[in-house]
Amino acid sequence: MAGAMGTNGELESVRVTRILRDDIVLGRRVPGSRLVERDIAAELNVSRLPVREAIRTLVAEGVVVARPRTWAVVREFTHRDIQDFAEVREAIETLIFVFAAERHDEAGLARIQDAYERELAAARTGDSEAARIAAAEFHEIAVEIAGNEMLGS
């Protein structure tokens, strides 16, 4: 049942969405790969309904493409898509770091420094997944420090 709660109190559909999104972002599910509901349901030990809801959410987010009468696939981004994203990200991140610089505290600085050092250490050892995770944490911390809920949406 899609509304079912997992062991940690998280809705199954939310958990499946998070897992699939992480798999896509971290490159474990590559662009163009099929998202087969029954296979994902078996892999995650859930029914097909939370998987179907997760795929719908990821389609709405633009990271998955629905293919009528067949499987959904992980979106393949064009060079232009990436360029457009980079332009928007640059503008938003500039705001985030300006606000974070104005509103930081020592605890926030320590957290962001730790994320940076973990990213650097992972990059030096060639652990690209750990580096991407630490980089994402670095940016999440910067958004928290910036203290603007609209930037974190």
C-alpha positions in Angstrom: 0.0 0.0 0.0 1.4 3.4 -1.0 0.5 5.1 2.2 2.2 2.4 4.2 4.8 3.5 6.7 8.3 2.0 6.7 10.1 1.0 9.8 11.5 4.5 10.4 8.0 6.2 10.1 8.7 7.4 6.5 6.0 6.7 3.9 7.1 3.9 1.5 6.5 6.1 -1.5 8.7 8.8 0.0 11.4 6.3 0.8 11.3 4.8 -2.7 11.4 8.3 -4.2 14.4 9.2 -2.1 16.3 6.0 -3.0 15.6 6.3 -6.7 16.5 10.0 -6.7 19.8 9.2 -4.9 20.5 6.4 -7.3 20.0 8.7 -10.3 22.0 11.6 -8.8 24.9 9.3 -7.8 25.0 7.6 -11.1 23.9 4.2 -10.0 21.0 4.5 -12.4 22.4 5.9 -15.6 20.7 8.2 -18.1 18.5 6.2 -20.5 18.2 3.2 -18.1 14.7 1.8 -17.6 12.8 2.0 -14.4 10.8 -1.3 -14.3 8.2 -1.1 -11.5 8.2 -4.8 -10.7 12.0 -5.0 -10.6 12.3 -2.0 -8.4 9.5 -3.2 -6.1 11.3 -6.6 -5.7 14.7 -4.9 -5.1 13.3 -2.6 -2.4 10.8 -5.1 -1.0 7.7 -3.0 -1.5 4.6 -3.3 -3.6 4.5 -1.7 -7.1 2.2 1.2 -5.9 4.9 3.1 -4.0 7.3 2.6 -6.9 4.7 3.9 -9.3 4.1 7.0 -7.1 7.9 7.5 -6.8 8.3 7.4 -10.6 5.5 9.9 -11.0 7.2 12.2 -8.5 10.5 11.9 -10.4 8.8 12.6 -13.7 7.3 15.8 -12.2 10.8 16.7 -10.9 12.2 16.3 -14.5 14.8 13.5 -13.8 12.7 10.7 -15.2 10.8 10.5 -18.5 7.5 8.7 -18.8 7.2 6.6 -21.9 3.6 5.6 -22.6 2.9 1.9 -22.8 6.5 1.1 -21.8 8.9 1.7 -18.9 9.9 5.1 -17.6 13.6 5.9 -18.1 16.2 8.1 -16.4 16.3 11.3 -18.3 19.2 12.0 -20.6 20.2 15.6 -20.3 21.4 17.5 -23.4 24.3 19.8 -23.4 21.8 22.7 -23.5 19.9 21.3 -20.5 23.1 21.3 -18.5 24.1 24.8 -19.6 20.6 26.1 -18.7 20.8 24.4 -15.3 24.3 25.8 -14.7 23.1 29.4 -15.4 20.2 29.1 -12.9 22.4 27.3 -10.3 25.1 30.0 -10.5 22.5 32.8 -9.8 20.9 30.9 -6.9 24.2 29.8 -5.4 25.5 33.3 -5.5 22.6 34.3 -3.3 23.0 31.4 -1.0 26.7 32.1 -0.3 26.1 35.9 0.1 23.4 35.2 2.7 25.5 32.4 4.3 28.5 34.8 4.6 26.2 37.4 6.3 24.4 35.0 8.6 26.9 32.3 9.5 27.9 31.3 13.0 30.9 29.2 14.2 28.9 26.0 14.3 27.8 26.5 10.7 31.3 27.3 9.6 32.6 24.1 11.3 29.9 22.0 9.6 30.6 23.4 6.2 34.4 23.1 6.7 33.9 19.4 7.6 31.8 18.7 4.5 34.5 20.4 2.4 37.3 18.4 3.9 35.3 15.1 3.4 34.7 16.0 -0.2 38.4 16.9 -0.8 39.6 13.6 0.9 37.1 11.5 -1.1 38.2 13.2 -4.4 41.9 12.6 -3.5 41.2 8.9 -3.0 39.1 8.7 -6.2 35.8 7.9 -4.3 33.5 9.8 -6.6 30.3 8.7 -4.8 31.6 9.9 -1.4 32.8 13.1 -3.0 29.3 13.8 -4.5 27.6 13.0 -1.2 29.9 15.4 0.7 29.5 18.1 -2.0 25.7 17.8 -1.7 26.0 18.1 2.1 28.2 21.2 1.7 25.6 22.9 -0.4 22.7 21.8 2.0 24.7 23.3 4.9 25.2 26.5 3.0 21.5 26.8 2.4 20.8 26.2 6.1 23.3 28.8 7.1 21.8 31.3 4.5 18.6 31.1 6.5 16.2 31.7 3.6 13.6 29.0 3.3 12.8 30.0 -0.3 16.4 29.0 -1.4 16.1 25.6 0.1 12.9 24.7 -1.8 
